[in-house]
């Protein structure tokens, strides 16, 4: 038997073990970019998991509108994970295994929204750094992906912040003192 590292379907690790997609690959795989993609995938899955947990907690508190909003956010994060995985495959890599940050408990909507805000900020920071790196490196397709994700995470952050403002506004409207000290 003759060993060939380029044998399709080989059980041996390496470049020949996975099918290549040369038409989708414009820049050779860069370990730094693959690192950004891997971290992004972990953060996206972690955020999606966290948002689903917050949706369940909101349902138990009978805050159905917020629960639906959290499910929408989770679905958006899982779509981002899909885009990231597609990009990894286009570069000849597969996800190595994500380490997810645990979902955190929240006893009210304000806590839930603050925790979601924190996760959005972490994604924005990563995508900002990755986008800049790709721009400097000349990795146009990766730059386009990270820029798109950066923009979408900014939109999600603004949505979470508007829900938080609306929540506090409604709380202050609900508490209107009937008397004054004057």
C-alpha positions as CSV (number, residue, x, y, z in Angstrom):
1,X,0.0,0.0,0.0
2,X,1.3,3.4,-0.9
3,X,0.8,6.3,1.5
4,X,-0.4,9.6,0.0
5,X,-1.1,12.6,2.1
6,X,-3.4,14.0,-0.6
7,X,-5.7,10.9,-0.6
8,X,-9.3,11.9,-0.5
9,X,-11.1,10.6,2.6
10,X,-7.8,9.9,4.3
11,X,-7.9,9.4,8.1
12,X,-4.5,11.0,8.4
13,X,-4.6,14.7,9.6
14,X,-3.4,17.4,7.3
15,X,-4.4,19.3,4.2
16,X,-5.3,16.2,2.2
17,X,-7.8,15.0,4.8
18,X,-10.4,17.6,4.0
19,X,-11.8,18.6,0.6
20,X,-10.5,21.8,-0.7
21,X,-12.6,24.5,-2.4
22,X,-10.1,26.4,-4.5
23,X,-12.6,28.6,-6.3
24,X,-13.8,30.1,-3.0
25,X,-10.4,30.6,-1.6
26,X,-8.6,33.8,-2.6
27,X,-6.1,34.2,0.1
28,X,-4.1,31.3,1.6
29,X,-5.2,30.3,5.1
30,X,-3.8,32.6,7.7
31,X,-3.5,31.2,11.2
32,X,-4.3,34.6,12.7
33,X,-7.5,34.9,10.6
34,X,-8.5,31.3,11.5
35,X,-7.9,32.2,15.1
36,X,-10.3,35.2,14.8
37,X,-12.8,33.0,13.1
38,X,-12.6,30.4,15.8
39,X,-13.0,32.9,18.6
40,X,-15.9,34.5,16.8
41,X,-17.6,31.1,16.5
42,X,-17.2,30.5,20.2
43,X,-18.5,34.0,21.1
44,X,-21.5,33.7,18.7
45,X,-22.5,30.2,20.0
46,X,-22.1,31.5,23.6
47,X,-24.2,34.6,22.9
48,X,-26.9,32.5,21.2
49,X,-27.0,30.0,24.1
50,X,-27.2,32.9,26.6
51,X,-30.0,34.6,24.7
52,X,-32.0,31.4,24.6
53,X,-31.5,31.1,28.4
54,X,-32.7,34.7,28.9
55,X,-35.7,33.9,26.7
56,X,-36.6,31.0,28.9
57,X,-36.2,33.1,32.1
58,X,-38.3,35.9,30.6
59,X,-41.0,33.4,29.7
60,X,-41.1,32.2,33.3
61,X,-41.5,35.8,34.5
62,X,-44.3,36.2,31.9
63,X,-42.3,38.8,29.9
64,X,-43.3,37.4,26.6
65,X,-42.2,40.3,24.4
66,X,-38.7,40.2,25.8
67,X,-38.6,36.4,25.5
68,X,-39.4,36.7,21.8
69,X,-36.8,39.4,21.4
70,X,-34.2,37.2,23.0
71,X,-35.1,34.3,20.6
72,X,-34.7,36.7,17.7
73,X,-31.2,37.7,18.9
74,X,-30.3,34.0,19.4
75,X,-31.3,33.2,15.8
76,X,-29.2,36.1,14.5
77,X,-26.2,34.9,16.4
78,X,-26.6,31.3,15.1
79,X,-26.8,32.8,11.5
80,X,-23.5,34.6,12.2
81,X,-22.1,31.2,13.3
82,X,-23.2,29.7,10.0
83,X,-21.4,32.5,8.1
84,X,-18.3,32.0,10.1
85,X,-18.3,28.2,9.6
86,X,-18.8,28.8,5.8
87,X,-15.8,31.0,5.8
88,X,-13.7,28.5,7.7
89,X,-14.6,25.8,5.3
90,X,-13.7,28.1,2.3
91,X,-10.3,28.4,3.9
92,X,-9.9,24.6,4.2
93,X,-10.6,24.4,7.9
94,X,-13.3,23.1,10.1
95,X,-14.3,24.3,13.5
96,X,-12.0,22.7,16.1
97,X,-14.5,22.7,18.9
98,X,-15.9,25.8,20.6
99,X,-15.6,26.5,24.3
100,X,-18.8,28.2,25.3
101,X,-19.1,30.7,28.1
102,X,-21.9,29.6,30.3
103,X,-25.2,31.4,30.2
104,X,-25.7,33.7,33.2
105,X,-28.8,33.9,35.4
106,X,-30.8,37.1,35.5
107,X,-33.6,37.8,38.0
108,X,-35.1,40.6,36.0
109,X,-35.1,42.1,32.5
110,X,-32.6,44.8,33.4
111,X,-30.0,42.2,34.5
112,X,-30.7,40.2,31.4
113,X,-30.3,43.1,29.0
114,X,-27.1,44.2,30.8
115,X,-25.6,40.7,30.3
116,X,-26.7,40.7,26.6
117,X,-25.1,44.2,26.2
118,X,-21.8,42.8,27.6
119,X,-21.8,39.9,25.1
120,X,-22.5,42.3,22.2
121,X,-19.6,44.5,23.2
122,X,-17.3,41.5,23.3
123,X,-18.3,40.6,19.8
124,X,-17.9,44.2,18.6
125,X,-14.4,44.4,20.0
126,X,-13.4,41.1,18.4
127,X,-14.9,42.0,15.0
128,X,-13.3,45.5,15.1
129,X,-9.9,44.0,15.7
130,X,-10.4,41.2,13.2
131,X,-11.7,43.6,10.5
132,X,-8.7,45.9,11.0
133,X,-6.2,43.0,10.8
134,X,-7.8,41.7,7.6
135,X,-7.7,45.1,6.0
136,X,-4.0,45.5,6.9
137,X,-3.3,41.9,5.6
138,X,-5.2,42.3,2.4
139,X,-7.7,39.5,3.1
140,X,-10.6,41.1,1.4
141,X,-13.2,38.3,1.8
142,X,-12.4,38.0,5.5
143,X,-12.5,41.7,5.9
144,X,-15.9,41.9,4.2
145,X,-17.2,39.2,6.6
146,X,-15.9,40.7,9.7
147,X,-17.1,44.2,8.7
148,X,-20.6,42.8,8.0
149,X,-20.6,41.0,11.4
150,X,-19.3,44.2,13.1
151,X,-22.2,46.2,11.6
152,X,-24.8,43.6,12.5
153,X,-23.5,43.4,16.1
154,X,-23.6,47.2,16.4
155,X,-27.3,47.0,15.3
156,X,-28.0,44.3,17.9
157,X,-26.3,46.3,20.6
158,X,-28.4,49.4,19.7
159,X,-31.5,47.2,19.9
160,X,-30.6,45.8,23.3
161,X,-29.8,49.3,24.6
162,X,-33.1,50.7,23.3
163,X,-35.0,47.8,25.1
164,X,-33.1,48.8,28.2
165,X,-34.0,52.5,27.9
166,X,-37.6,51.5,27.2
167,X,-37.7,49.3,30.2
168,X,-36.4,52.0,32.5
169,X,-38.7,54.6,30.9
170,X,-41.7,52.3,31.6
171,X,-40.5,51.7,35.2
172,X,-40.3,55.5,35.9
173,X,-43.7,56.0,34.2
174,X,-45.3,53.3,36.4
175,X,-43.9,55.0,39.5
176,X,-45.4,58.5,39.6
177,X,-45.7,59.8,43.2
178,X,-49.2,61.1,43.9
179,X,-48.0,63.7,46.3
180,X,-45.1,66.1,46.4
181,X,-43.1,67.4,49.3
182,X,-44.1,71.0,48.6
